[in-house]
Amino acid sequence: MVQLSCGVQCTRAALFALNILFLLVGFTVMGLGIYIKVNGNFNAISEIYGVSEALGKEAMQWIAVGMIIVGIFTACLAAFGCLGAILQNRCFLYAYSVFLSLIIFMEFAAVIVTLVFRKDLWKTYDSGFMEIFHHAYSQNQTDTIKIIENLEHKFKCCGVDGASDYAKYGYKIPQSCYMDPSIKSVLYSQGCAQAVIIWIWNKLPIIAGVLGAILFIELFGVISSIVLGVAISHSADTAYYIKF
């Protein structure tokens, strides 16, 4: 094993610690995905339970599968970083930097696609929400109806696009649509689809901060793995020339 300078050793230790964190995150996401897949619900994340359940059980199953895949990939990538740092293996380090760079590229691509096709995404989300709404009330699915009413109560909204959704299909307007259930005179004017989007929009500074922190950590991982790989290569060449 080649001898590295103090600064490179610190970089190596930081890279190892970072990937231990990634490993824990990967196992956590994978475990949560398995939990959702097995139990078929999103009780594990109570803060966004109502918003997530509005997507429907089938969508939640897809989310669960996605979380399992992301968790496994994150854990495997973290294993590459840990092994590369511990064994001072350039192949592991360079593979780690390549895969992490691809992840960063895909994240930027996802943001661009979201911004470009935001109107289409809104239409898909709105129509999907309406389909769940209509199916829940037409089939008298009490669990889904309860979730919709909880959304209406929490976000102070009514229906998908407004109270007219109930009149359109001849459904009884629930108490959750009224500003004062005891009076039942004034309905919430805003639809829940728009209310949820506004809620997400208000959370954008937090989301941007989290994504920025993740991007910074990922860039640090890429740079430190390349620096460590180059330092190992340089130290190995130096040791070879000294020996001969």
C-alpha positions, 0 to 999 in steps of 0.5 A, a space after each residue: 500500500 502506497 504512502 500518501 501525504 497528510 492532506 491526501 490521507 484526510 481526503 481519503 478519510 473524508 471520502 470513506 466517512 461520506 460513503 459510510 453515510 451514503 451506505 446508511 442512506 441507501 439501506 434506509 431508503 431500500 428498507 423504507 421501500 420494502 416496507 411500503 411494498 409489503 404494507 402497501 401504504 405510506 404510514 412511515 412518512 406521516 408528514 406527506 401521508 395525505 399527499 402521497 396516498 392521493 396518488 393511489 395504491 398502484 402509484 405507491 407500489 411503483 414508488 416503493 419499487 423505485 425506492 428499492 432500486 435507488 437504495 440498492 444503487 446508492 448502497 452499491 455506489 457507496 461500497 465502491 467508494 468505501 473499498 476504493 478509499 480503504 484499499 487505495 484502489 484506483 479502479 474502484 475510485 475512478 468507477 465511483 467518480 464516473 457513476 457519481 458524475 452520471 448521477 449528477 448529470 441525470 439530476 440536472 437533466 431531470 430538473 431541465 425536463 421538469 421545467 420544460 414539460 411542467 405544463 404536461 406534468 401538471 395536466 397528467 397530475 390533474 387528470 390522475 387526481 380527478 380519476 382517483 377522485 371519481 373512482 373513489 366516490 363512484 365505487 364508495 371507497 371509504 379509505 380513499 374518500 377519507 384521504 381526500 377529505 383529509 386533504 381538503 381539511 388540511 389544505 383548505 380546498 374542495 374537490 380536485 379543481 373546485 366544489 363543482 367536481 362534486 356537482 358534476 358527478 352528483 356527489 354530496 359535498 362533504 363537511 371538509 369542503 366548508 370553511 365552517 362545517 357547522 354553518 355550511 354556507 361558504 365553500 373553499 373555492 380552491 381545488 386540492 390539485 392546485 392547493 397541493 402544487 402551491 404547498 410544494 411551491 412554498 416548500 421549494 426553498 427547502 427543497 432547493 437547499 436540500 438538493 444544493 447540499 446533496 449536489 455539493 456532497 456529490 461534487 465533493 465525492 467526485 473531486 475527492 475520488 479523482 484526487 485520491 486516485 491521482 495521488 495513489 497513482 503518483 505515489 506508486 510511480 514515485 515509489 517505483 522510481 525510488 526502488 529502481 
